Amino acid sequence: MSSFRLSFAPRGGLLLVVGLFALAAVLALFQVNALLAGSSWLSALLAPDRDDVRQVLVHESLLPRVAMALLCGAALGLAGTLVQQVLRNPLAEPMTLGIFPGAYLALAFYTLYVPSGLPGGRELVALGGGALAVLVVLTLAWPQKLSPMAVILSGMVVNLYCGAISLAMALIHYDLLLGLQIWGGGSLEQAGWQPSSHLAAGLAACMLTVWLVRRPLVLLDSGESTARSLGAKVERTRLIALLVAVVLTALVVAQVGVIGFLGLAAPALARLLGARTLYQRLVGSTCIGAAMLSATDQIVLVLSNTAPLSAHLIPTGTVTSLLGVPLLILMLPRLRNGLATQWKPNWPNSTGFAPSRRWGLAALLLLGLFLSFMVSRSLDGWRIATAAQVSALLFWQLPHTVIAATAGGLLALAGTLLQRATANPMASPDLLGVSSGGALGIVVVVFAMSQPSPTVLFGACLAGSLAALGALLWLGRGAFNPQRLLLVGVAVSAWFQAMVSATLASGDPRAELMLQLVTGSIYYLPPALAWVSAAVMMLGLCLAPLFTRWLEAFSLGEGSAASVGVPVARARLLILLFAGVLTTMATLLVGPLSFVGLLAPHIARFAGARQPLQQLWVASAFGAVLMVVSEWLGRQWVFPEQMPAGLVATLLGGPYLVLLMLYRRKS
């Protein structure tokens, strides 16, 4: 029992926990005093007068909210420590493993298709969604032997894709899922004691399970081989611990929504404050998680009552997500076991892009244009338009098709440049966060100005993209590591999704318009922008040959490139900046997530275009085809509604990303 003493941290750590609890208590008392306004405290706490609204609010809303914050924080702190222990990964937690987005997505489907609900259905659905997400993450990371960076990168990719599907559902069923969006941001609002009582019972059962498997969990500190030699059943212990973590997360999601990155912060602080043994980390992270979330929630509650923010709902879970992503980036140096420097999918050998394949590419482009202009759904079913009908709608359809084609070409061009420059076949504007930075600039301008002009939107998008690129270059300074750069970019994209969730949960009437912009709807764009984007595309294709010598040298490795006279640092900077400008224009057209910048370079290489310049041009053509087809599908998929082209491309490209991670070669 000596291991459970409060010596899990030095005096400073104990003071931190006590200080956070004290801050939460003081703010809670302040809220109680403001609500009661002279009414009896004792009656409000123990037996409220049902005719006194103030006492009822304190007893049935404020106090259950305090209890819920403590329970959720403790549950997530415990879950984070468990997954870090069994995966030997300091960055593992319910958000980075995809448990939260998987559970939330499952609940979104449940809310939409089973509106009446079933007894205990929310918990079971959240449990199933979280467990499936973890299974996908572990499957993706298995070829890399569950190395820390492989697990986290796989989890963040699952996070992004689940978020994209959730955005698609929110866009199609905005009115039906508005309440779910507000709740899903991690709102701790309560209307009674039943949810917190339910969570308390689940937390107690999970703690008992952890106690029963404490010995093999402790043995994992000495390594798997040593633990097996001492009689520990490692696989069973890992499975039980992961299941407990999923159950804890599912209980939290079912009650209050997504509370992001708290499972990362609490164990990290416990370690930094001196917790060394597993017992100390379990107790420390549980207490720190409860203290952090309760203090954060009380601060959010105080801020939401101030005049500037009183009209908006501030979900506590979104605040923790916004704070947790920077913490994830700061903790990256702790990862010692990374991925291979390069990931090499099984591309077939090819002698080049043969003339027959050029004709095939031209045929695909013509097919995409044929579908876009002539094939559509109507109230009577599918139809092929006549020449007169095409001519009548050409003024409307032509600019949209040009915008889609140029956006796809720009993303493909930028993706090829990024993959070649970073020696990473999984690099793309979407996954490196460049697109998300540009979209964040658009969101800021939309909310800051009533009617921003296209020039202002482009400037804001460019500033956001360059800021994201600057952050990537600054964080990747020194020894250039493509995988760490990719993980930082994915974290930036996750941070942007948290911002979008916060906006949707705020109840602001501009949220639906913002959702259309960032998901890639081209139907709000002026026709003149089509010809501007086409000009940018042509300029990009003309300037691309200037970088081909550097790109070809990079394919030999940094050392070889430097030996043939390539200024490696300056060349990479110029290429990334050029890709950032191309990405800015594409983001302004089709939003931050489409995966076209990832898919098109691989399709081009698969088709035989392996030389840099050849791959750049062929990838641009494939990107144009992909986005034109996505724009056409967006008009037909949910007819008579329309789904944004960028979001359709994301939904189509996500499975390819999963396959790419599954079938890449081991280092």
TIDO-389432 format. One record per residue (C-alpha): residue in one letter; z, y negated, x; residue number from 1. Coordinates in steps of 0.02 Angstrom, whole numbers, plus 50000, padded with zeros to 5 digits. Each point is the difference from the previous one (the first is absolute). Example, Ala and Ser with C-alpha at 12.3 -4.5 7.8 and 13.67 -1.06 7.14 Angstrom:
<minus>
  senu      z      y      x  vomar
     a  50390  50225  50615      1
     s  49967  49828  50069      2
</minus>
This chain:
<minus>
  senu      z      y      x  vomar
     m  50000  50000  50000      1
     s  50015  49885  50149      2
     s  49813  49976  49995      3
     f  50016  49912  49832      4
     r  50113  49863  50061      5
     l  49939  49823  49981      6
     s  49965  50002  50185      7
     f  49818  50031  49958      8
     a  49970  49827  50072      9
     p  50089  49881  50116     10
     r  50102  49857  49931     11
     g  49844  49892  49980     12
     g  49917  50131  49890     13
     l  50153  50018  49890     14
     l  50009  49812  49984     15
     l  49817  49996  49947     16
     v  50026  50127  49862     17
     v  50159  49915  49940     18
     g  49914  49831  50009     19
     l  49853  50059  49894     20
     f  50116  50076  49871     21
     a  50104  49841  49999     22
     l  49844  49892  49977     23
     a  49942  50109  49855     24
     a  50173  49995  49922     25
     v  50014  49810  50014     26
     l  49829  49972  49924     27
     a  50036  50126  49862     28
     l  50163  49911  49958     29
     f  49905  49836  49999     30
     q  49877  50074  49875     31
     v  50141  50069  49892     32
     n  50088  49834  49998     33
     a  49839  49909  49953     34
     l  49966  50121  49858     35
     l  50176  50006  49927     36
     a  50029  49811  50008     37
     g  50184  50013  49955     38
     s  49996  50162  49902     39
     s  50122  50141  50042     40
     w  49957  50089  50162     41
     l  50107  50153  49964     42
     s  49922  50028  49830     43
     a  49825  49982  50071     44
     l  50035  50127  50136     45
     l  50092  50131  49896     46
     a  49971  49978  49814     47
     p  49877  49861  49956     48
     d  50007  49913  49833     49
     r  49835  50048  49917     50
     d  49996  49833  49910     51
     d  50007  49907  50168     52
     v  49826  50003  50076     53
     r  50067  49943  50169     54
     q  50119  50147  50017     55
     v  49865  50121  49944     56
     l  49879  49932  50131     57
     v  50128  50022  50138     58
     h  50053  50174  49948     59
     e  49831  50072  49950     60
     s  49881  49910  50119     61
     l  50078  49918  50153     62
     l  50128  50133  50045     63
     p  49878  50147  49976     64
     r  49877  49904  50109     65
     v  50130  49988  50139     66
     a  50036  50186  49984     67
     m  49815  50042  50000     68
     a  49969  49898  50158     69
     l  50141  50091  50090     70
     l  49940  50172  49944     71
     c  49816  49968  50039     72
     g  50042  49931  50171     73
     a  50111  50148  50041     74
     a  49868  50124  49938     75
     l  49860  49924  50102     76
     g  50107  49983  50157     77
     l  50044  50184  49987     78
     a  49818  50050  49965     79
     g  49938  49902  50150     80
     t  50124  50082  50118     81
     l  49956  50174  49937     82
     v  49812  49984  50025     83
     q  50023  49919  50170     84
     q  50113  50143  50053     85
     v  49886  50143  49949     86
     l  49837  49918  50054     87
     r  50074  49928  50161     88
     n  49916  49836  49955     89
     p  50090  49831  50004     90
     l  49871  49922  49882     91
     a  50006  50131  49863     92
     e  50068  49945  49831     93
     p  49950  50015  49816     94
     m  49873  49858  50010     95
     t  49915  50047  50163     96
     l  49991  50183  49945     97
     g  49911  49951  49839     98
     i  50141  50062  49886     99
     f  50022  49834  49912    100
     p  49815  49965  49961    101
     g  49972  50181  49949    102
     a  50146  49998  49879    103
     y  49949  49831  49931    104
     l  49820  50054  49973    105
     a  50058  50156  49909    106
     l  50109  49892  49888    107
     a  49853  49885  49965    108
     f  49897  50148  49936    109
     y  50151  50061  49902    110
     t  50027  49830  49919    111
     l  49817  49986  49954    112
     y  49965  50174  49934    113
     v  50173  50054  49937    114
     p  50062  49837  49922    115
     s  50131  50084  49890    116
     g  50080  50084  50152    117
     l  50095  50162  50016    118
     p  50186  50034  50032    119
     g  50027  49981  50186    120
     g  49814  49975  50021    121
     r  50006  49846  50111    122
     e  50106  50084  50134    123
     l  49895  50158  50001    124
     v  49836  49905  50007    125
     a  50062  49889  50140    126
     l  50063  50154  50093    127
     g  49832  50086  49982    128
     g  49902  49846  50057    129
     g  50112  49971  50151    130
     a  49996  50183  50051    131
     l  49810  50005  49988    132
     a  49985  49843  50106    133
     v  50112  50075  50136    134
     l  49899  50160  49997    135
     v  49839  49901  50027    136
     v  50079  49901  50142    137
     l  50063  50154  50090    138
     t  49832  50086  49976    139
     l  49908  49852  50076    140
     a  50120  49991  50148    141
     w  50006  50188  50031    142
     p  49851  50004  50123    143
     q  50099  49881  50111    144
     k  50155  50113  49990    145
     l  50090  49872  49890    146
     s  50009  49875  50142    147
     p  50094  49842  49947    148
     m  49850  49885  49996    149
     a  49891  50129  49911    150
     v  50131  50019  49862    151
     i  50022  49813  49978    152
     l  49815  49960  50003    153
     s  49966  50138  49874    154
     g  50139  49935  49890    155
     m  49936  49822  50007    156
     v  49823  50058  49956    157
     v  50068  50094  49849    158
     n  50099  49843  49959    159
     l  49842  49893  50002    160
     y  49897  50121  49897    161
     c  50135  50026  49869    162
     g  50016  49811  49991    163
     a  49812  49983  49973    164
     i  50003  50125  49857    165
     s  50149  49908  49924    166
     l  49903  49836  50011    167
     a  49851  50081  49914    168
     m  50110  50061  49858    169
     a  50085  49830  49986    170
     l  49830  49916  49990    171
     i  49931  50116  49866    172
     h  50161  50004  49897    173
     y  50075  49832  50049    174
     d  50091  49969  49835    175
     l  50065  50178  49985    176
     l  50065  50010  50178    177
     l  50064  49821  50020    178
     g  50178  50058  49966    179
     l  49979  50141  50125    180
     q  49937  49876  50131    181
     i  50153  49890  49975    182
     w  50117  50149  50004    183
     g  49907  50082  50144    184
     g  50036  49853  50114    185
     g  50179  50062  50014    186
     s  50089  49899  49868    187
     l  50184  50045  49985    188
     e  50022  49926  49826    189
     q  50114  50113  49897    190
     a  50041  50019  49816    191
     g  50149  50117  50005    192
     w  50092  50125  50108    193
     q  49898  50157  49963    194
     p  49868  49979  50139    195
     s  50129  49966  50135    196
     s  50106  50147  49939    197
     h  49848  50113  50009    198
     l  49959  49941  50176    199
     a  50181  50021  50055    200
     a  50000  50181  49942    201
     g  49836  50034  50093    202
     l  50064  49916  50158    203
     a  50159  50104  49996    204
     a  49900  50162  49982    205
     c  49887  49951  50146    206
     m  50151  49958  50108    207
     l  50073  50170  49963    208
     t  49836  50083  50051    209
     v  49998  49903  50163    210
     w  50180  50057  50033    211
     l  49949  50181  49976    212
     v  49861  49989  50130    213
     r  50091  49883  50120    214
     r  50016  50127  50142    215
     p  49814  50042  50023    216
     l  49961  49815  49978    217
     v  50116  49958  50144    218
     l  49921  50135  50108    219
     l  49831  49915  49982    220
     d  50064  49862  50115    221
     s  49985  50123  50144    222
     g  49818  50045  49962    223
     e  49916  50132  49894    224
     s  50000  50138  50131    225
     t  50184  49976  50038    226
     a  50043  49993  49815    227
     r  49908  50164  49970    228
     s  50087  50083  50146    229
     l  50167  49949  49922    230
     g  49955  50083  49835    231
     a  49937  49851  49900    232
     k  49859  50030  49877    233
     v  49900  49846  50045    234
     e  49860  50015  49871    235
     r  50120  50028  49855    236
     t  50111  49857  50058    237
     r  49852  49883  50015    238
     l  49938  50048  49827    239
     i  50170  49974  49919    240
     a  50025  49831  50085    241
     l  49826  49940  49949    242
     l  50029  50060  49822    243
     v  50166  49907  49991    244
     a  49914  49842  50065    245
     v  49863  50017  49869    246
     v  50128  50028  49862    247
     l  50100  49846  50052    248
     t  49842  49895  50005    249
     a  49939  50066  49833    250
     l  50166  49958  49919    251
     v  49989  49822  50066    252
     v  49819  49978  49947    253
     a  50034  50069  49826    254
     q  50142  49877  49973    255
     v  49949  49838  50086    256
     g  49827  50018  50078    257
     v  49950  49980  50182    258
     i  50131  49939  50126    259
     g  49897  49994  50158    260
     f  50052  50027  50181    261
     l  50189  50003  49970    262
     g  49999  50181  50058    263
     l  49929  49937  50165    264
     a  50117  49852  50024    265
     a  50166  50086  49962    266
     p  49985  50144  50126    267
     a  49928  49882  50131    268
     l  50148  49882  49983    269
     a  50121  50146  50005    270
     r  49926  50056  50166    271
     l  49998  49824  50070    272
     l  50182  49979  49951    273
     g  50057  50153  50095    274
     a  49977  50152  49886    275
     r  49956  50146  50112    276
     t  50044  50164  49915    277
     l  49919  50056  49838    278
     y  50163  49981  49904    279
     q  50016  49821  50059    280
     r  49820  49961  49955    281
     l  50016  50076  49827    282
     v  50158  49903  49959    283
     g  49940  49842  50087    284
     s  49828  49992  49921    285
     t  50068  50040  49827    286
     c  50127  49858  50011    287
     i  49878  49879  50080    288
     g  49866  50038  49870    289
     a  50122  49967  49858    290
     a  50061  49839  50080    291
     m  49825  49936  50042    292
     l  49925  50030  49828    293
     s  50149  49931  49905    294
     a  50002  49842  50108    295
     t  49811  49980  49986    296
     d  50004  50024  49812    297
     q  50136  49871  49977    298
     i  49905  49875  50107    299
     v  49844  50032  49896    300
     l  50101  49978  49840    301
     v  50069  49833  50060    302
     l  49827  49939  50053    303
     s  49920  50052  49836    304
     n  50123  49888  49908    305
     t  49947  49845  50097    306
     a  49883  49876  49918    307
     p  49842  50031  50105    308
     l  50007  50190  49975    309
     s  50079  50014  49828    310
     a  49832  50030  49915    311
     h  49955  50147  50113    312
     l  50070  50174  50016    313
     i  50041  50046  50180    314
     p  50011  50190  50020    315
     t  50128  50050  50130    316
     g  49894  50146  50059    317
     t  49855  49886  50043    318
     v  50115  49892  50106    319
     t  50058  50153  50098    320
     s  49817  50052  50026    321
     l  49953  49828  50066    322
     l  50145  50007  50123    323
     g  49974  50183  50045    324
     v  49821  49990  50066    325
     p  50045  49879  50142    326
     l  50145  50116  50041    327
     l  49878  50147  50008    328
     i  49889  49904  50122    329
     l  50147  49950  50109    330
     m  50055  50182  50011    331
     l  49830  50065  50059    332
     p  50051  50000  50185    333
     r  50127  50135  49959    334
     l  49858  50124  49968    335
     r  49979  50100  50160    336
     n  49893  50141  49932    337
     g  49837  49929  49936    338
     l  49829  50062  49955    339
     a  49857  50031  50115    340
     t  49914  49847  50069    341
     q  49844  50048  49904    342
     w  49970  50099  49842    343
     k  49834  50091  50003    344
     p  49940  50075  49836    345
     n  49878  50145  50007    346
     w  49839  49900  50000    347
     p  49844  50104  50028    348
     n  49896  49979  50155    349
     s  49845  49895  49971    350
     t  49859  49931  50104    351
     g  49986  49839  49900    352
     f  49959  49925  49832    353
     a  49836  50090  49965    354
     p  49859  49916  49901    355
     s  50025  50124  49857    356
     r  50179  49941  49983    357
     r  49942  49820  49995    358
     w  49892  50043  49851    359
     g  50149  50088  49923    360
     l  50108  49845  50024    361
     a  49865  49892  49921    362
     a  49994  50121  49853    363
     l  50189  49988  49977    364
     l  49990  49811  50000    365
     l  49862  50003  49870    366
     l  50101  50124  49896    367
     g  50150  49884  50005    368
     l  49893  49853  49945    369
     f  49922  50104  49862    370
     l  50171  50048  49933    371
     s  50065  49822  50013    372
     f  49855  49918  49909    373
     m  49937  50130  49877    374
     v  50131  50133  49958    375
     s  50149  49953  49892    376
     r  50109  50052  49855    377
     s  49996  49923  49829    378
     l  50083  50031  49833    379
     d  49865  50130  49968    380
     g  50023  50091  50166    381
     w  49904  49998  50163    382
     r  49834  49908  50010    383
     i  49866  49947  50124    384
     a  49951  49818  49982    385
     t  49821  49945  49977    386
     a  49914  49876  50115    387
     a  50023  49863  49869    388
     q  50187  50035  49986    389
     v  50019  49999  50189    390
     s  49907  49834  50011    391
     a  50108  49923  49864    392
     l  50162  50045  50091    393
     l  49938  49970  50176    394
     f  50081  49827  50011    395
     w  50170  50082  49976    396
     q  49980  50169  50084    397
     l  49907  49951  50158    398
     p  50139  49889  50073    399
     h  50130  50134  49965    400
     t  49896  50134  50085    401
     v  49967  49888  50150    402
     i  50186  49962  50014    403
     a  50044  50185  49993    404
     a  49867  50048  50128    405
     t  50046  49862  50123    406
     a  50187  50035  49983    407
     g  49971  50184  50037    408
     g  49889  49958  50148    409
     l  50125  49876  50071    410
     l  50144  50124  49985    411
     a  49898  50138  50081    412
     l  49949  49885  50142    413
     a  50181  49946  50028    414
     g  50062  50179  49988    415
     t  49876  50061  50131    416
     l  50051  49861  50118    417
     l  50185  50038  49977    418
     q  49980  50187  50024    419
     r  49899  49977  50158    420
     a  50112  49863  50073    421
     t  50165  50091  49966    422
     a  49938  50176  50042    423
     n  50070  50055  49833    424
     p  49887  50079  49867    425
     m  50130  49959  49866    426
     a  49999  49813  50033    427
     s  49926  49892  49862    428
     p  50029  49826  49926    429
     d  50101  50080  49861    430
     l  50117  50103  50107    431
     l  50026  49868  50136    432
     g  50063  49874  49873    433
     v  49864  49871  50033    434
     s  49937  50009  49821    435
     s  50177  49992  49932    436
     g  50036  49844  50102    437
     g  49846  49916  49928    438
     a  50046  50051  49823    439
     l  50175  49932  50025    440
     g  49922  49831  50045    441
     i  49901  50006  49837    442
     v  50158  50039  49900    443
     v  50093  49854  50077    444
     v  49860  49878  49958    445
     v  49981  50066  49821    446
     f  50184  49969  49968    447
     a  50005  49834  50094    448
     m  49847  49918  49922    449
     s  49940  49996  49820    450
     q  49813  50012  50037    451
     p  49964  50042  50182    452
     s  49818  49982  50053    453
     p  49904  50141  50085    454
     t  50012  49904  50164    455
     v  50189  49990  49986    456
     l  50011  50185  49956    457
     f  49893  50046  50150    458
     g  50107  49892  50115    459
     a  50160  50078  49935    460
     c  49926  50174  50016    461
     l  49942  49965  50178    462
     a  50170  49930  50048    463
     g  50087  50154  49930    464
     s  49881  50120  50088    465
     l  50017  49911  50167    466
     a  50190  49995  49980    467
     a  50001  50188  49971    468
     l  49887  50026  50151    469
     g  50110  49887  50105    470
     a  50154  50098  49949    471
     l  49914  50164  50045    472
     l  49948  49936  50171    473
     w  50173  49927  50034    474
     l  50088  50160  49949    475
     g  49877  50103  50101    476
     r  50013  49895  50157    477
     g  50027  50089  50165    478
     a  49952  50183  49997    479
     f  49869  50016  49863    480
     n  50041  50145  49884    481
     p  49873  50025  49860    482
     q  50118  50105  49893    483
     r  50142  49874  50006    484
     l  49875  49865  49957    485
     l  49941  50102  49851    486
     l  50178  50031  49941    487
     v  50038  49813  50009    488
     g  49844  49965  49899    489
     v  50048  50126  49866    490
     a  50173  49922  49993    491
     v  49920  49828  49973    492
     s  49897  50073  49858    493
     a  50158  50074  49923    494
     w  50085  49830  50015    495
     f  49854  49921  49908    496
     q  50015  50130  49861    497
     a  50184  49953  49985    498
     m  49948  49818  49978    499
     v  49878  50051  49864    500
     s  50136  50102  49914    501
     a  50118  49851  50008    502
     t  49869  49889  49920    503
     l  49965  50125  49861    504
     a  50185  50022  49966    505
     s  50031  49812  49994    506
     g  49919  49983  49829    507
     d  49892  49855  50058    508
     p  49848  49978  49885    509
     r  49887  49984  50153    510
     a  50045  50176  50056    511
     e  49858  50084  49905    512
     l  49871  49882  50077    513
     m  50074  50029  50173    514
     l  49991  50188  49969    515
     q  49815  49985  49961    516
     l  49969  49902  50160    517
     v  50093  50113  50120    518
     t  49933  50162  49926    519
     g  49821  49949  50034    520
     s  49931  49937  49835    521
     i  49834  49914  50035    522
     y  49975  49940  49822    523
     y  50094  49837  50027    524
     l  49897  49948  50152    525
     p  49867  49864  49985    526
     p  49819  50056  50026    527
     a  49976  49879  50145    528
     l  50128  50101  50098    529
     a  49879  50148  49998    530
     w  49874  49910  50108    531
     v  50134  49930  50115    532
     s  50070  50174  50028    533
     a  49825  50070  50030    534
     a  49973  49865  50133    535
     v  50164  50047  50084    536
     m  49947  50183  49996    537
     m  49834  49961  50084    538
     l  50088  49894  50131    539
     g  50120  50143  50036    540
     l  49856  50122  50023    541
     c  49915  49879  50118    542
     l  50157  49971  50105    543
     a  50053  50184  50006    544
     p  49880  50044  50144    545
     l  50097  49880  50112    546
     f  50147  50121  50000    547
     t  49909  50165  50023    548
     r  50020  50007  50190    549
     w  50187  49977  49985    550
     l  50013  50127  49859    551
     e  49905  50131  50098    552
     a  50113  49972  50149    553
     f  50157  50016  49891    554
     s  49943  50173  49946    555
     l  50025  50056  50181    556
     g  50180  49940  50005    557
     e  50083  49839  50056    558
     g  50001  50048  50184    559
     s  49814  50041  50003    560
     a  49959  49842  49902    561
     a  50095  49893  50124    562
     s  49916  50088  50147    563
     v  49827  49949  49937    564
     g  50049  49818  49984    565
     v  50056  49986  49819    566
     p  50143  49874  49977    567
     v  50099  50120  49890    568
     a  50131  49882  49927    569
     r  49879  49857  49967    570
     a  49865  50115  49932    571
     r  50120  50085  49879    572
     l  50067  49831  49942    573
     l  49825  49933  49964    574
     i  49949  50158  49909    575
     l  50158  49997  49893    576
     l  49975  49816  49959    577
     f  49820  50031  49949    578
     a  50055  50146  49892    579
     g  50134  49888  49925    580
     v  49873  49870  49945    581
     l  49890  50134  49922    582
     t  50151  50074  49913    583
     t  50050  49830  49932    584
     m  49836  49980  49908    585
     a  50008  50177  49933    586
     t  50180  49980  49943    587
     l  49955  49843  49906    588
     l  49868  50102  49908    589
     v  50081  50169  49965    590
     g  50185  49988  50042    591
     p  50105  50076  50139    592
     l  49984  50187  49968    593
     s  49838  50097  49985    594
     f  49995  50125  50147    595
     v  49813  49963  50019    596
     g  50038  49935  50174    597
     l  50070  50172  50040    598
     l  49872  50109  49913    599
     a  49835  49919  50047    600
     p  50017  50016  50191    601
     h  50041  50185  49982    602
     i  49855  50031  49882    603
     a  49884  49911  50121    604
     r  50060  50105  50145    605
     f  49990  50158  49897    606
     a  49818  49955  49962    607
     g  49963  49988  50186    608
     a  50022  49815  50039    609
     r  50111  50020  50154    610
     q  49945  49855  50109    611
     p  50097  49837  49968    612
     l  49858  49890  49935    613
     q  49923  50141  49900    614
     q  50169  50042  49923    615
     l  50032  49817  49956    616
     w  49838  49980  49904    617
     v  50002  50171  49916    618
     a  50183  49981  49951    619
     s  49960  49831  49922    620
     a  49865  50079  49894    621
     f  50115  50142  49945    622
     g  50137  49873  49962    623
     a  49882  49902  49890    624
     v  49953  50159  49905    625
     l  50183  50051  49977    626
     m  50051  49833  49931    627
     v  49849  49984  49885    628
     v  50039  50171  49927    629
     s  50185  49952  49984    630
     e  49951  49842  49907    631
     w  49891  50102  49883    632
     l  50138  50128  49971    633
     g  50123  49860  49965    634
     r  49892  49946  49854    635
     q  49981  50176  49931    636
     w  50165  50086  50038    637
     v  50110  49920  49866    638
     f  49862  49929  49889    639
     p  50008  49876  49914    640
     e  50130  49938  50125    641
     q  49953  49969  50182    642
     m  50091  50060  50155    643
     p  49986  49896  50160    644
     a  49876  50066  50127    645
     g  50125  49991  50143    646
     l  50126  50105  49906    647
     v  49869  50130  49954    648
     a  49950  50013  50182    649
     t  50184  50024  50046    650
     l  50021  50141  49875    651
     l  49842  50084  50064    652
     g  50041  49974  50184    653
     g  50180  50058  49997    654
     p  49960  50187  49991    655
     y  49883  49982  50149    656
     l  50140  49919  50099    657
     v  50112  50147  49957    658
     l  49866  50125  50055    659
     l  49974  49904  50162    660
     m  50185  50013  50041    661
     l  50004  50185  49954    662
     y  49852  50056  50106    663
     r  50016  49893  50156    664
     r  50019  50100  50160    665
     k  50166  50024  50082    666
     s  50025  49899  50158    667
</minus>
